[in-house]
């Protein structure tokens, strides 16, 4: 390993970083993380912070789970790789598919299609949904509905259904036939509606209007995150997702639940859809499935959808889609143990309890600091704090002030993430009450530095 001076000098000189401007990274070098233990990360200078970002919404079991690390090491010794193409499989992927069918049984999911990560899983779901309708004799169902502020990865399909222009504009034109509905965002919405139930009804009316306008026979699927993550932790009202389910059923549209963030306990339930009492047709998962220890994702498929493929007699059900690393044996070994570890530790229950503590603490900060316009969360370990320069006008805070808050919070002992003028947090699900206290104290220092 090169010394710290070499690493600092070459930090962004030869590597472009995701989700940022190359020139900006050269001027403002990214923080170099060199070590992690439990819920804490350590930078190249030895500064320790609670990782309230949880890696990137994904280190659910924290950084020190030896069982998952051993599973990876043992599998590398036994079978480091083999393809799942061309009539071959591997033992650990088969074991994982069985474990996932049990884990997702309450959601109605019975089959897995393995990918390399969340964006791959989204792309796979979009393709499978079109193929599903084609197999059922409705090849005109090719369009997709999604929510503004929703995030669905970075592939062309995922970017097309993304509800944030930042991930779209530079790469347009994208996939045709993608249409966006208002987000269930009570703090900011075109109806100026603050009641979550009434907002859900208004968005449902817009959805029905859009479906009728497009012609229901052209809509393949509606895709949503049960809680919108990268859009700023936007929590729908309890009626919202069930209402979307009812509309999809009415018009023969598949409901796709994007569980890349919300799956595996983050919402306080094992899945986001289960949190709202909804059974989707397809799910995309990744992130928490291995807690970031190995790149892996899985598309989960409901029984009624799987049946259409498996009982097809047209010869058109072959899935000519997949990835070199689909069903990767090392990833499968990591995921099998990781899912078992999350269940053994009941991390969904801990996420629910610690999430309530964090949300209560953030509400107390909002009562003290008028630059906090909105606090969102309270459903597991997902939290968003929208920062404004004028609370009455809801004026978004300028980026220079946001960076100052971020820096002071980090120096005080907590890593958070900025999404525009919103502070977003998704800490590991092994978080303790003491860790929550550290996060809140660090945030108060950051807010005071605004």
C-alpha positions in Angstrom: 0.0 0.0 0.0 1.3 3.5 -0.9 1.8 6.0 1.9 -0.8 8.6 2.8 1.0 11.4 1.0 0.9 9.5 -2.3 -2.8 8.7 -1.8 -3.7 12.3 -1.0 -1.8 13.6 -4.0 -3.4 11.1 -6.4 -6.9 11.0 -4.8 -8.8 12.2 -7.9 -5.9 12.6 -10.4 -6.5 9.2 -12.1 -9.9 8.2 -11.0 -13.3 9.7 -11.8 -15.7 9.5 -9.0 -19.4 8.6 -9.4 -22.0 11.3 -8.9 -19.7 14.2 -9.1 -17.9 16.5 -11.5 -14.3 15.4 -12.3 -13.0 19.0 -12.1 -14.7 19.5 -8.7 -13.0 16.4 -7.3 -9.6 17.7 -8.3 -10.3 21.0 -6.5 -12.0 19.5 -3.5 -10.5 16.1 -2.9 -12.9 13.4 -1.6 -12.5 12.0 1.9 -10.3 8.9 1.9 -11.7 6.1 4.1 -9.2 3.5 5.0 -10.8 1.4 7.8 -14.2 0.6 9.3 -15.4 -1.2 12.5 -19.0 -1.7 13.6 -20.8 1.5 12.6 -17.7 3.7 12.4 -15.5 4.6 9.6 -11.9 6.0 9.8 -10.3 8.4 7.3 -6.7 8.5 6.2 -5.9 10.8 9.0 -7.4 8.5 11.7 -10.5 10.6 12.3 -13.4 8.3 13.4 -17.1 9.0 12.6 -20.4 7.2 12.9 -21.3 6.3 9.4 -24.8 7.6 9.3 -24.8 7.0 5.5 -24.3 3.3 6.0 -21.9 3.1 3.1 -24.5 3.9 0.5 -27.8 2.8 2.2 -26.4 -0.7 2.2 -24.1 -1.7 5.2 -27.1 -3.0 7.2 -25.1 -5.4 9.4 -22.2 -3.0 10.0 -18.6 -3.4 9.0 -17.5 -6.1 11.4 -19.6 -9.2 10.7 -17.1 -12.1 10.7 -19.7 -14.7 9.6 -20.2 -13.0 6.2 -16.4 -12.3 5.8 -15.7 -16.0 6.4 -18.4 -17.1 3.9 -16.7 -14.9 1.3 -13.2 -16.2 2.1 -14.3 -19.9 2.2 -16.1 -19.6 -1.1 -13.1 -18.0 -2.8 -11.1 -21.0 -1.8 -13.7 -23.5 -3.1 -15.2 -21.9 -6.2 -14.4 -18.2 -6.8 -16.5 -18.0 -10.0 -18.6 -19.9 -12.5 -21.2 -18.8 -15.0 -24.9 -19.4 -14.6 -25.3 -19.3 -18.4 -25.7 -22.2 -20.8 -27.2 -24.8 -18.6 -24.8 -24.5 -15.6 -25.4 -23.4 -12.0 -23.7 -23.5 -8.7 -24.6 -24.9 -5.3 -24.6 -21.7 -3.3 -26.8 -19.8 -5.7 -29.3 -22.6 -5.5 -29.2 -22.4 -1.7 -29.6 -18.6 -1.8 -32.6 -18.8 -4.1 -34.3 -21.1 -1.6 -33.5 -18.9 1.3 -34.9 -15.8 -0.6 -38.1 -17.7 -1.5 -38.7 -18.2 2.2 -37.6 -14.7 3.2 -39.9 -13.1 0.7 -42.8 -15.5 1.0 -45.0 -13.0 2.9 -44.6 -10.7 -0.1 -45.7 -13.4 -2.5 -42.3 -13.7 -4.1 -41.4 -17.2 -5.3 -38.5 -16.8 -7.8 -35.1 -15.0 -8.0 -33.1 -13.7 -10.9 -29.7 -12.7 -9.8 -27.9 -9.5 -10.9 -24.7 -7.5 -10.0 -26.5 -4.7 -8.2 -29.5 -2.4 -8.0 -29.3 -0.7 -11.4 -29.1 -4.2 -13.0 -32.1 -5.3 -11.0 -34.1 -2.4 -12.2 -33.2 -3.0 -15.8 -34.1 -6.6 -15.4 -37.5 -5.8 -14.0 -38.4 -3.5 -16.8 -37.5 -6.1 -19.4 -39.3 -8.9 -17.6 -42.5 -6.8 -17.3 -42.6 -6.1 -21.0 -41.9 -9.8 -21.8 -44.6 -10.8 -19.3 -47.3 -8.9 -21.2 -46.0 -10.1 -24.5 -46.4 -13.7 -23.3 -49.9 -13.0 -22.3 -50.8 -11.7 -25.7 -50.6 -8.0 -24.9 -47.4 -6.8 -26.8 -48.6 -3.2 -26.8 -48.0 -2.9 -23.0 -44.5 -1.3 -23.2 -44.9 2.0 -21.2 -43.9 2.7 -17.6 -45.2 5.0 -14.9 -43.1 6.1 -12.0 -42.9 8.9 -9.4 -41.1 12.2 -9.6 -38.3 12.3 -7.0 -38.0 8.5 -7.3 -34.6 6.9 -7.9 -34.2 3.7 -9.9 -30.5 3.5 -10.7 -28.3 4.7 -13.6 -28.8 2.4 -16.5 -30.7 3.8 -19.5 -33.9 2.1 -18.4 -33.5 3.1 -14.8 -32.6 6.7 -15.7 -35.7 6.8 -17.9 -38.0 6.0 -15.0 -36.0 8.1 -12.5 -37.9 11.1 -11.2 -34.9 13.4 -10.9 -33.6 15.5 -13.8 -30.1 15.4 -12.5 -29.8 11.7 -13.6 -31.5 12.3 -16.9 -30.8 15.6 -18.6 -27.2 15.0 -19.7 -28.0 11.6 -21.2 -31.3 12.3 -23.1 -33.0 11.1 -25.2 -33.7 8.2 -22.9 -36.2 5.3 -23.2 -39.4 6.4 -24.8 -42.7 5.7 -23.1 -41.8 6.7 -19.5 -44.2 9.0 -17.6 -43.9 10.5 -14.2 -46.5 11.2 -11.5 -46.3 13.7 -8.6 -44.4 12.3 -5.5 -46.3 11.8 -2.2 -44.2 14.7 -0.8 -46.4 16.6 1.7 -43.8 19.3 2.1 -43.7 20.2 -1.6 -46.3 19.2 -4.1 -48.2 20.8 -7.0 -51.5 20.6 -5.0 -50.2 22.4 -1.9 -51.6 19.5 0.1 -50.2 18.6 3.5 -52.5 15.8 4.4 -51.0 12.5 3.3 -54.3 10.7 2.7 -55.7 13.6 0.6 -52.4 13.8 -1.3 -52.5 10.1 -2.0 -56.0 10.5 -3.5 -55.0 13.4 -5.7 -52.0 11.5 -7.0 -54.2 8.5 -7.6 -56.5 10.7 -9.7 -53.6 11.9 -11.7 -52.5 8.3 -12.3 -55.9 7.2 -13.5 -56.1 10.2 -15.8 -52.6 9.4 -17.2 -53.5 5.7 -17.7 -56.7 6.6 -19.5 -54.9 9.2 -21.7 -52.1 6.8 -22.7 -54.6 3.9 -23.1 -54.4 1.2 -20.4 -53.5 -1.4 -23.1 -50.1 0.4 -23.5 -49.0 0.5 -19.9 -46.7 -2.3 -18.7 -45.8 -1.4 -15.1 -45.8 1.2 -12.4 -42.6 1.4 -10.4 -42.1 3.0 -7.0 -39.9 2.9 -3.9 -42.0 2.2 -0.8 -40.2 5.1 0.8 -38.4 7.3 -1.7 -34.7 7.3 -0.7 -32.3 9.3 -2.8 -35.1 11.8 -3.5 -34.8 13.0 0.1 -36.5 10.2 2.2 -40.0 11.0 1.2 -42.4 8.9 3.2 -45.8 8.2 1.6 -48.9 8.1 3.8 -50.1 4.7 4.7 -52.9 4.7 2.1 -50.6 5.5 -0.8 -49.0 2.2 -1.9 -52.2 0.2 -1.3 -54.0 2.8 -3.5 -51.4 2.3 -6.3 -51.9 -1.5 -6.0 -55.6 -1.1 -6.5 -55.2 1.0 -9.6 -52.7 -1.3 -11.1 -55.0 -4.3 -10.5 -57.9 -2.4 -12.1 -56.0 -1.7 -15.3 -53.9 -4.9 -15.5 -50.6 -3.1 -14.8 -47.8 -4.7 -13.0 -46.7 -3.1 -9.7 -42.9 -3.1 -9.3 -41.6 -2.4 -5.8 -38.0 -1.0 -5.9 -36.6 -2.5 -2.7 -32.9 -1.8 -3.4 -32.9 0.6 -0.4 -35.9 -0.4 1.6 -35.4 -4.2 1.5 -33.9 -6.3 4.3 -35.1 -4.4 7.3 -34.3 -0.8 6.7 -38.0 0.4 7.1 -38.4 -1.5 10.3 -40.1 -4.3 8.3 -38.2 -6.8 6.2 -39.5 -5.1 3.0 -40.9 -1.7 2.2 -43.9 -3.2 0.5 -44.7 -5.4 3.6 -44.4 -2.2 5.7 -47.4 -0.8 3.8 -49.3 -4.2 3.5 -48.9 -4.5 -0.2 -47.9 -7.5 -2.4 -46.1 -6.4 -5.6 -45.6 -8.3 -8.8 -41.9 -7.8 -9.0 -39.2 -6.5 -6.6 -35.7 -5.3 -7.2 -33.2 -5.9 -4.4 -29.5 -5.3 -3.9 -27.5 -3.3 -1.3 -28.6 -4.9 2.0 -28.7 -8.4 0.5 -24.9 -8.6 1.2 -24.6 -5.4 3.2 -22.2 -4.2 0.6 -19.6 -6.9 1.3 -19.9 -8.2 -2.3 -21.7 -6.7 -5.3 -25.0 -8.6 -5.8 -28.6 -8.0 -6.6 -31.8 -10.1 -7.1 -35.0 -9.5 -8.9 -37.8 -11.2 -6.9 -40.8 -12.5 -9.0 -44.3 -13.1 -7.7 -45.8 -16.6 -8.3 -48.5 -15.4 -10.7 -45.8 -13.7 -12.9 -43.5 -16.7 -12.7 -46.3 -19.0 -13.8 -46.8 -17.1 -17.1 -43.1 -17.7 -18.0 -42.9 -21.3 -16.7 -46.1 -22.5 -18.4 -45.5 -20.7 -21.7 -46.0 -22.9 -24.8 -45.3 -20.2 -27.4 -41.5 -20.6 -27.2 -41.1 -16.9 -26.4 -40.4 -17.2 -22.7 -36.6 -17.6 -22.9 -34.9 -14.8 -20.9 -32.2 -13.5 -23.3 -30.9 -11.2 -20.6 -28.4 -11.6 -17.8 -25.0 -10.6 -16.6 -21.6 -12.2 -16.4 -21.8 -12.1 -12.6 -25.4 -13.3 -12.3 -25.6 -15.9 -9.5 -21.9 -15.2 -8.7 -21.0 -18.0 -6.1 -19.1 -15.6 -3.8 -21.9 -13.1 -3.8 -24.4 -15.9 -3.2 -22.4 -17.2 -0.3 -22.2 -13.7 1.2 -25.9 -13.1 0.7 -27.0 -16.4 2.2 -25.1 -15.8 5.4 -26.0 -12.0 5.5 -29.7 -12.6 5.3 -29.5 -15.3 8.0 -27.4 -12.8 10.2 -30.0 -10.0 9.8 -32.8 -12.4 10.8 -30.8 -13.8 13.7 -30.1 -10.3 15.1 -33.7 -9.2 14.3 -32.2 -6.1 12.7 -35.6 -5.0 11.4 -36.8 -4.6 15.0 -33.7 -2.7 16.0 -34.1 -0.4 12.9 -37.6 0.4 14.0 -36.7 1.2 17.6 -33.5 3.2 16.7 -35.4 4.9 13.9 -38.0 6.2 16.3 -35.3 7.6 18.6 -33.5 9.3 15.7 -36.7 10.8 14.4 -37.7 12.1 17.8 -34.2 13.7 18.2 -34.5 15.3 14.7 -37.9 16.8 15.6 -36.3 18.3 18.7 -33.6 19.8 16.6 -36.2 21.2 14.2 -37.9 23.0 17.2 -34.5 24.6 18.0 -33.2 25.5 14.6 -35.4 27.4 12.2 -33.2 26.4 9.2 -34.8 23.0 9.4 -37.9 23.1 7.1 -38.9 19.5 7.3 -38.0 16.3 9.1 -38.8 13.0 7.4 -38.5 9.5 8.6 -39.8 7.6 11.6 -40.1 4.4 9.6 -36.9 2.5 10.4 -33.4 3.9 9.8 -34.1 6.3 7.0 -34.1 10.0 7.7 -34.1 13.3 5.8 -33.7 16.8 7.0 -34.6 19.5 4.5 -32.6 22.7 5.2 -34.1 26.1 4.2 -32.9 29.7 4.4 -36.5 30.9 5.0 -38.9 28.5 6.8 -42.1 30.4 5.8 -41.2 30.5 2.1 -39.5 27.0 2.2 -36.5 28.5 0.3 -33.9 25.9 -0.3 -30.6 26.5 1.5 -27.6 27.4 -0.7 -25.0 24.8 -1.4 -22.1 26.6 0.3 -24.0 26.6 3.6 -24.9 22.9 3.1 -21.3 22.0 2.6 -20.4 24.0 5.8 -23.0 22.0 7.8 -21.7 18.7 6.3 -18.1 19.5 7.1 -18.9 20.5 10.7 -21.0 17.5 11.3 -18.3 15.2 10.0 -15.6 16.9 12.2 -18.0 16.5 15.2 -18.2 12.7 14.6 -20.8 11.8 12.0 -20.8 11.2 8.3 -24.0 12.3 6.6 -24.9 12.7 3.0 -26.1 15.8 1.2 -28.8 15.5 -1.5 -29.1 19.0 -2.7 -30.4 21.0 0.4 -31.4 17.8 2.2 -29.3 15.9 4.8 -30.0 12.2 4.3 -29.1 9.4 6.7 -29.3 5.6 6.4 -27.0 4.2 9.2 -26.3 0.5 9.7 -29.2 -1.4 11.3 -26.9 -2.5 14.2 -27.0 1.1 15.5 -27.3 1.6 19.3 -29.0 4.3 21.3 -25.6 5.7 22.1 -24.8 5.9 18.4 -28.1 7.8 17.8 -27.0 10.2 20.5 -23.7 10.8 18.7 -25.4 11.4 15.4 -27.8 14.0 17.0 -25.0 15.8 18.8 -22.9 15.9 15.7 -25.8 17.3 13.7 -26.4 20.0 16.2 -22.8 21.1 15.8 -23.2 21.1 12.1 -26.5 23.1 12.2 -24.9 25.6 14.6 -22.2 26.2 12.0 -24.7 27.2 9.2 
